Amino acid sequence: MAKDSENQSVAAGLGIVDLQSYIDEYQVEKLPFYRKLWGYYRNRYGDGNQKSGLPDRLLRRNDSGECKEIVIENDIAWRVHAMVDFMFSKPVTIQSLASDPQRANEIEAFLRDVIKANGGMGFYQNLALLGAIYGYVDVLVHADSGKRILLEVVEASRAVPVLNAHDYRKLNGYIIHWKQGTSNAGQCKKRLWRMIPLANKDRSDVTHTYVWTPEKCVYAKNSKNQKHSNVIESQINIIGEIPIVHIQNLTQPYYYEGLSEVEPLINLQDELNTRLSDRANRVTFQAFKMYLGKGIDGFIDRPVGPGQMWSTNNEGASIEEFGGDSHSPSEDAHIAEIREAMDKASGISPLVTGLVRDRIGNLTSENALRIVMMGLLAKTEKKRVNYGDGLIRMCRLILETAHVLGVFKTNSAERLVRIDWPEPMPTGETQSLINAERKLKIGVAQKQVLAELGYSEIDQIAAK
């Protein structure tokens, strides 16, 4: 109760009603689902995340205490990685829409420096990865005590958005909440936490909570041994709006969350693991050939092998062979159909990763390859609209924050930018130059053409 009352007092000062209820709802309804999405994507060795989706008949131990053979093949992670590679295989180009070319160059250079200081390509790829897993990703734009602008990627498992009751697209507040495990024990005891429950007595979970509103930002910390949350820091929100950039992976109407790439694959992944485990157990049971000897004296005393001979006067004697793995076409067809269903659900086929086999026949041209990858390319274009809008809003918040801090002065018109995406499909350099030449002939700006070719402003200046 002490913790609830403390959180309510903090919330009252921020204009958020019943802060603890938002956190409790998040921990009960949202957090387990987000952890499941991450677990099925990551499937870390030893955690058994995908194993939990297998039926009881495979997990049940027999009378001797042994389990059946389990086969887990993570068919989700490589699909997510392929989507990220297509989204951000190359850096995007940010072009300022400022009317003065010199001023536009300065703004672009400033934005590049900020993004590079916050991870560069790694930052972009983290956006795409977390968005694909959870269905959305948020970016917190703020500054540290040294007026250095920070871009913090907030994963869904830490985000508690406080939505407007009349418009789900608007935020009344934004809570970042997570627990961090600490211990006074040595490194040896830390390794025993998972094996010996009593070793956890030295463990103390520290809860961190950031609360953002248009007026303030408050940071509070609470440990397991404390009765009250300690407000460590409270500061004025200098830009007058919640500095959160919300990006939906794929649009989902009337929901804050977008559509996850992992969620529709979970049931198919469970079915695939089940059938692979069934096949492994069948093969194990039938892999060894056995022999039944009839009417042969001493048959069991001599091993079966090359050069072995038996003799008998019994005309009815025989040796029968049975066992061994037999072909099961229905089983193989079912597993293949599951993989094809995952291809359809994700829009990603093994061809994307270079596993050609014999599926494209004599199709070798770029257009033929586009037809084969049509689903992935269409999905990538849709996602680029959402991520592009998010990056535009992020650049505006960066410039506005820098302006308020006095680091880099701009006006509202100069904070408008455009995002140019590289071609998702690999093309030959000759064809790229031909396309660029044709664009120049019809009047496309040289700066934009060079940006599409992957040449930054720095490269253009160096060339001069």
C-alpha positions in Angstrom: 0.0 0.0 0.0 2.9 2.3 0.7 4.2 1.8 -2.8 0.7 2.5 -4.3 0.2 5.7 -2.3 3.7 6.9 -3.3 3.0 6.2 -6.9 -0.3 7.9 -6.7 1.3 11.0 -5.2 3.9 11.1 -8.0 1.1 10.6 -10.5 -1.0 13.4 -9.1 1.9 15.8 -9.5 2.2 14.8 -13.1 -1.5 14.8 -14.0 -1.8 11.0 -14.4 -4.6 9.4 -12.5 -3.7 6.2 -10.7 -0.2 5.5 -12.0 0.0 2.1 -10.3 -3.1 0.8 -12.1 -1.4 1.4 -15.5 1.7 -0.5 -14.4 -0.3 -3.4 -12.9 -2.4 -3.7 -16.1 0.8 -3.7 -18.2 2.5 -6.4 -16.0 -0.6 -8.7 -16.0 -1.9 -8.3 -19.6 0.9 -7.0 -21.8 4.3 -8.2 -20.3 3.7 -12.0 -20.5 2.6 -11.6 -24.2 5.7 -9.5 -25.1 8.0 -12.0 -23.3 6.4 -14.8 -25.3 7.1 -12.9 -28.6 10.7 -12.3 -27.6 11.1 -15.9 -26.4 9.8 -17.4 -29.7 12.1 -15.1 -31.7 15.2 -15.6 -29.6 14.7 -19.2 -28.4 17.8 -18.9 -26.3 19.5 -22.2 -25.6 18.4 -23.7 -22.3 15.4 -21.4 -21.8 13.0 -23.8 -23.6 10.7 -21.1 -24.9 9.6 -22.9 -28.0 9.6 -26.2 -26.1 6.7 -25.0 -24.0 4.5 -25.1 -27.1 4.9 -28.9 -27.6 2.1 -31.3 -26.6 2.2 -33.2 -23.3 2.7 -36.5 -25.0 6.2 -35.3 -26.0 7.1 -33.7 -22.7 5.8 -36.5 -20.5 8.4 -38.7 -18.9 8.1 -42.5 -19.2 8.3 -45.0 -16.3 12.1 -44.9 -16.3 12.1 -41.1 -16.0 13.3 -40.5 -19.6 11.8 -38.0 -22.0 11.1 -38.4 -25.7 13.5 -36.9 -28.1 12.7 -33.2 -28.7 13.6 -31.4 -31.9 13.4 -27.5 -32.0 14.1 -25.7 -35.2 13.7 -22.0 -34.9 12.0 -21.0 -38.2 11.1 -17.5 -37.0 14.4 -15.8 -36.3 15.9 -16.0 -39.8 12.7 -14.7 -41.3 12.8 -11.6 -38.9 16.4 -11.1 -39.7 15.7 -11.2 -43.5 13.0 -8.5 -43.0 15.5 -6.3 -41.1 18.1 -6.7 -43.8 15.7 -5.6 -46.5 14.5 -2.7 -44.4 17.9 -1.3 -43.4 20.6 -3.0 -45.5 21.9 0.4 -46.3 21.6 3.8 -44.5 18.6 5.9 -45.3 19.3 9.4 -46.6 17.8 12.4 -44.7 17.2 15.5 -46.8 16.3 18.8 -45.3 13.5 20.7 -46.9 14.9 24.1 -45.9 14.8 26.6 -48.7 18.4 27.7 -48.3 20.7 25.0 -49.7 23.6 25.9 -47.4 21.2 25.8 -44.4 19.8 22.5 -45.6 23.4 21.0 -45.7 24.0 22.2 -42.1 20.8 20.6 -40.8 21.5 17.3 -42.6 25.0 17.2 -41.2 23.7 17.9 -37.7 21.1 15.1 -37.9 23.6 12.7 -39.3 26.0 13.4 -36.4 23.2 12.9 -33.8 22.1 9.6 -35.3 25.7 8.4 -35.7 26.4 9.2 -32.1 23.4 7.0 -31.1 24.4 4.0 -33.1 24.0 4.8 -36.8 23.1 1.7 -38.7 22.8 -0.2 -35.5 20.1 2.2 -34.3 18.1 1.8 -37.5 18.4 -2.0 -37.4 17.3 -2.1 -33.7 14.2 -0.1 -34.7 13.3 -2.6 -37.4 14.1 -5.7 -35.2 12.1 -4.6 -32.2 9.3 -3.4 -34.3 9.1 -6.7 -36.2 9.0 -8.7 -32.9 6.6 -6.7 -30.8 4.6 -5.0 -33.5 5.8 -1.5 -32.7 8.8 0.4 -31.3 9.1 3.8 -29.6 12.0 6.2 -29.6 12.5 8.6 -26.7 14.3 11.8 -27.7 15.9 13.6 -24.8 19.1 15.2 -23.7 21.6 14.5 -20.9 23.1 17.0 -18.5 25.8 17.8 -21.0 23.2 18.8 -23.6 24.0 15.7 -25.7 20.9 14.6 -27.6 20.0 10.9 -26.9 17.9 8.6 -29.0 16.7 5.8 -26.7 14.9 2.8 -28.3 12.2 1.8 -25.9 11.1 -1.9 -26.4 7.5 -2.8 -25.8 8.4 -4.8 -22.7 9.3 -1.6 -20.9 6.8 0.8 -22.4 3.5 1.7 -20.6 1.7 4.3 -22.8 -1.1 6.3 -21.1 -3.5 6.8 -24.0 -6.1 9.6 -24.3 -9.5 8.3 -23.5 -11.0 9.9 -26.6 -8.2 9.3 -29.1 -5.9 6.2 -29.0 -3.4 8.0 -31.2 -2.7 10.7 -28.5 -0.7 10.2 -25.3 -1.6 11.7 -22.0 1.6 10.3 -20.5 4.3 7.8 -21.1 5.8 5.4 -18.5 9.0 3.4 -18.9 9.1 0.7 -16.2 11.5 -2.2 -15.6 13.1 -4.2 -13.0 16.9 -4.7 -12.6 18.3 -7.5 -10.5 21.2 -6.6 -8.2 23.0 -8.6 -5.5 25.5 -8.2 -2.8 26.8 -11.7 -3.4 30.0 -12.5 -5.3 30.2 -13.8 -8.8 30.2 -17.4 -7.7 26.9 -16.9 -5.9 25.4 -15.2 -8.9 26.0 -18.3 -10.9 24.1 -20.4 -8.3 20.9 -18.3 -8.5 19.3 -20.5 -11.0 20.4 -23.7 -9.4 19.9 -23.0 -5.6 16.8 -21.0 -4.7 18.3 -20.1 -1.3 21.1 -18.2 -3.1 18.4 -15.6 -4.0 18.2 -14.3 -0.5 21.0 -11.8 -1.3 19.2 -10.7 -4.5 17.4 -7.3 -4.5 15.3 -6.3 -7.4 15.4 -2.6 -8.1 12.4 -1.1 -10.0 13.0 1.9 -12.2 10.2 4.1 -13.4 10.3 7.1 -15.7 7.1 9.1 -16.2 6.8 11.6 -19.0 4.0 14.1 -19.4 3.9 17.3 -21.6 4.9 19.3 -18.5 7.4 17.1 -16.5 9.6 14.1 -16.4 10.0 12.2 -13.1 12.4 9.3 -12.4 11.6 7.1 -9.3 13.4 4.1 -8.0 12.2 1.4 -5.6 14.0 -1.7 -4.2 12.5 -4.8 -2.7 13.7 -3.8 0.8 12.2 -0.3 0.6 8.6 0.6 1.5 8.5 3.8 -0.6 9.5 4.7 -4.1 12.3 7.3 -4.0 11.9 10.2 -6.5 15.4 10.6 -7.6 15.0 13.3 -10.2 12.2 15.6 -11.4 12.6 18.1 -14.3 10.6 20.3 -16.6 9.8 19.0 -20.0 11.5 21.6 -22.0 9.7 21.1 -25.4 6.2 21.0 -24.0 5.2 17.6 -25.5 5.9 14.0 -24.7 9.2 13.3 -26.7 8.1 9.9 -27.9 8.2 8.8 -31.5 5.7 5.9 -32.0 6.3 3.6 -35.0 3.9 0.7 -35.9 5.6 -2.2 -37.7 2.4 -2.8 -39.7 -0.6 -0.6 -39.2 -3.4 -2.0 -36.9 -6.4 0.3 -36.8 -7.7 1.4 -33.4 -4.8 -0.1 -31.5 -1.6 1.5 -30.2 0.3 -1.7 -31.0 1.0 -2.6 -34.6 1.1 -6.1 -36.1 3.9 -8.3 -35.1 5.8 -10.5 -37.5 6.3 -13.2 -34.8 2.7 -13.6 -33.5 1.2 -15.3 -36.6 4.1 -17.7 -36.8 3.9 -19.0 -33.2 1.2 -21.7 -33.8 2.9 -22.8 -37.0 6.3 -23.0 -35.2 4.7 -25.2 -32.5 3.2 -27.5 -35.2 6.6 -27.7 -37.0 8.5 -28.6 -33.8 5.8 -31.2 -32.9 6.1 -33.0 -36.3 9.9 -32.8 -36.3 10.0 -34.3 -32.8 7.5 -37.1 -33.9 9.7 -37.9 -36.8 12.8 -38.0 -34.7 11.2 -40.4 -32.3 9.9 -42.6 -35.1 13.3 -42.7 -36.8 15.0 -43.5 -33.5 12.6 -46.3 -32.9 13.0 -47.7 -36.4 16.5 -46.9 -37.2 18.1 -50.2 -36.2 17.5 -53.3 -38.1 16.7 -56.4 -36.0 16.9 -60.1 -36.9 14.6 -63.0 -35.9 16.3 -66.4 -36.1 14.2 -69.5 -36.2 15.5 -73.1 -35.8 19.2 -72.0 -35.6 21.2 -73.3 -32.6 23.4 -70.6 -31.0 22.0 -67.8 -33.1 22.2 -65.3 -30.2 25.8 -66.2 -29.3 27.2 -65.0 -32.6 26.8 -61.4 -33.6 25.3 -60.4 -36.9 27.9 -59.0 -39.2 29.9 -59.5 -42.4 31.4 -63.0 -42.8 29.3 -64.6 -40.1 27.9 -68.1 -41.0 25.3 -70.3 -39.3 24.7 -73.9 -40.1 21.7 -76.1 -39.2 20.0 -79.3 -40.2 16.6 -77.8 -39.7 15.0 -77.3 -43.1 12.5 -74.9 -41.5 15.2 -72.6 -40.2 15.1 -69.0 -41.3 16.4 -65.5 -40.5 14.0 -62.6 -40.9 15.0 -59.0 -41.0 12.7 -56.3 -39.7 12.9 -52.7 -38.5 14.9 -49.8 -40.1 13.6 -46.4 -41.1 10.9 -46.7 -43.7 9.8 -43.9 -46.0 6.8 -41.9 -44.8 5.7 -39.6 -47.6 2.7 -38.3 -45.7 4.9 -37.1 -42.9 7.4 -35.4 -45.2 4.5 -33.7 -47.1 3.0 -32.4 -43.9 6.2 -30.9 -42.7 6.8 -29.3 -46.1 3.2 -27.9 -46.0 3.9 -26.3 -42.6 7.0 -24.6 -43.9 5.1 -23.3 -46.9 2.4 -22.0 -44.6 5.1 -20.1 -42.7 6.4 -18.7 -46.0 2.9 -17.4 -46.8 2.3 -16.0 -43.3 5.6 -14.2 -43.1 6.1 -13.3 -46.8 9.6 -14.6 -46.5 10.8 -17.7 -48.5 14.1 -19.5 -48.1 15.0 -18.0 -51.5 15.6 -14.6 -49.8 18.5 -16.1 -47.8 20.1 -17.7 -50.9 18.6 -21.1 -50.6 17.6 -21.5 -54.3 17.1 -25.2 -54.7 15.1 -25.7 -57.9 12.2 -23.3 -57.3 12.9 -20.6 -59.8 13.7 -22.7 -62.8 15.2 -20.7 -65.6 14.2 -17.3 -64.1 17.4 -15.3 -63.8 16.5 -11.7 -64.6 15.9 -8.9 -62.0 12.2 -8.8 -62.9 11.8 -12.5 -62.4 13.5 -12.2 -59.0 11.0 -9.5 -58.1 8.1 -11.7 -58.9 9.4 -14.4 -56.6 10.0 -11.9 -53.8 6.8 -9.9 -54.4 5.4 -10.6 -51.0 8.5 -9.4 -49.1 9.0 -6.4 -51.4 5.3 -5.3 -50.9 5.6 -5.7 -47.1 8.9 -3.8 -47.1 7.3 -0.9 -48.9 4.4 -0.7 -46.5 6.7 -0.8 -43.5 8.9 1.9 -45.0 5.9 4.3 -45.0 5.4 3.8 -41.2 9.1 3.9 -40.4 9.7 6.8 -42.7 7.0 8.9 -41.0 8.5 8.0 -37.6 12.0 9.1 -38.7 10.6 12.4 -39.9 8.9 13.0 -36.5 12.1 11.9 -34.8 14.2 14.4 -36.8 11.7 17.2 -35.9 12.0 16.4 -32.2 15.8 16.3 -32.5 15.9 19.7 -34.0 13.4 21.1 -31.6 15.2 19.8 -28.6 18.5 21.2 -29.9 16.9 24.5 -30.6 15.5 24.8 -27.0 18.8 23.8 -25.5 20.6 26.4 -27.7 22.8 23.7 -29.3 21.5 24.2 -32.9 19.1 26.9 -33.7 16.3 26.3 -36.2 12.8 27.6 -37.0 9.7 25.4 -37.5 10.0 25.5 -41.3 13.6 24.3 -41.2 12.6 21.2 -39.2 10.9 19.5 -42.1 12.8 16.7 -43.7 12.3 14.0 -46.3 13.5 10.3 -46.1 15.0 8.7 -49.2 15.2 4.9 -49.1 17.8 2.8 -51.0 16.6 0.3 -53.5 15.6 -2.9 -51.6 16.6 -5.2 -54.4 20.3 -5.5 -55.3 20.9 -4.1 -58.8 24.0 -4.0 -60.9 26.0 -0.7 -60.9 25.6 -0.3 -64.7 21.8 -0.5 -64.4 21.8 1.9 -61.4 23.8 4.5 -63.4 21.4 4.2 -66.4 18.4 4.8 -64.1 20.2 7.7 -62.5 21.0 9.3 -65.9 17.3 8.9 -67.0 16.1 10.6 -63.8 18.5 13.6 -64.4 17.1 14.0 -67.9 13.5 14.3 -66.7 14.5 16.9 -64.1 15.0 15.1 -60.9 17.4 17.1 -58.6 21.0 15.9 -58.8 21.2 15.9 -55.0 18.3 13.4 -54.7 19.7 11.2 -57.5 23.1 11.0 -55.8 21.4 10.2 -52.5 19.5 7.3 -54.1 22.8 6.0 -55.4 24.1 6.0 -51.8 26.3 9.0 -52.0 26.0 11.2 -48.9 26.5 15.0 -48.8 30.1 14.5 -47.5 30.9 12.3 -50.5 29.5 15.0 -52.9 31.5 17.7 -51.3 34.7 15.6 -51.4 34.1 14.9 -55.1 34.1 18.7 -55.8 
